[in-house]
C-alpha cells in the first residue's frame, strides 16, 4: 500500500478559548507559557496562575509591525529589509460578564463596589464602605477564617474582597494583581480592596468562617488582610492606568490538534465598549445579548533564548499520529 504523504489537514474548531494571567507590574515580569511542557492541560483546569475566561468569539489578531527596505547602489535596489516597528493587536468578544472580563474590556482601573456603610453619602464609584472585618489565622485560598460574629455578616452567594488596608503607599497597589497605580496618596482606607482582584464567591458560611466557591487568585490571605462584601463592579471611562496581563488563546481542533497564541504582555488599547448580539437572526427587535468587546495592544518582551524582541508566540501541537 502506498504511503499517504498528504499534509495534516487544517485544524477544524468551533470557538477559541481564552486564558489570562497577571503580569508582575513592579518587576515587569509576564507569566510564561511553555508549549513543550504545558500544551496538554485540561482546558477546564489551566495550570496556575492562568485563569480561564471561557469561550470567546470574533477572535482577530493582526500584526501592525512595519518593515522598510534598505536600498543600495545606483539605481537604488533593495539589499535587505529591516523591521522599523514591532506591534500587534488582538480583538474579540467575551461571552460572559465577570470582574476580569470587564477589566480587560476597559482601559483603566476596574473596581469593586464595596457594600456601603449605613447612611454613607452617594458616590459614582461606591459610597464609603461598611467596616472591614479581620481575617483570622488558619485561612487558605478556599476558606477564610473569621471570628463568629464577623462570619455571621456574610451569607452564602455573597461576593467578598480580601486584601490589606490602604496605609499611604504609592505605586502599584493590589494583590496579587496590580489594580491601580497611585501617584499621590488617597484618604480611603478601603482603596486597595476597591481595586483588588482578590475576590471570590461565598458558597458556605459557618461560625468558623467562609468557604469559597473558587480559590482566591492570591492564594491564602496575608496575615494583615481584611475582608469586605462586594455588591458589584464598576469601571470608568478615562484615567491614566492601564491593565496589563499575559494572555493565552487556544484553538482546539476536532482531531485533538491545538493551536496556541501566547501573548506575554497585553494592554487594553480602547475604552469600554459593548456590542449587541440578537438572539434571533430573523427578528432584529428580539432579545439581544450585550457582550463585552475587548481590543488589546501587544507589548514586546525580550526572548532570553537569543535576545530577540517579540510580541507573540504561535505554537501548533499536531494530533496524535498526524503526519508532520
Protein Blocks (a to p, Z undefined) as FASTA:
>chain_A
ZZdfbdcdddddfbdcdddddddfklopacdddfklmmmgcfklccdfbdcebjaehiac
ddfbdcddddedjddddfbdcdfbdcdddddddfbdcfklmmmmpcbdcdddddddehia
cdfkopaddddddddehiafkbccddfklmmmpcghiacddddddehiacjeddfbdfbd
cfbdcfbfklmmmmpcbdcddfbdcfkbccdfbdcfklpadfkbccdddfbdcddeedjb
dcddddddddddfkopacddddfbacdfbdcddddddfbfklmmbccddddddddddddd
ddfknopacfbdcdddddehiaZZ
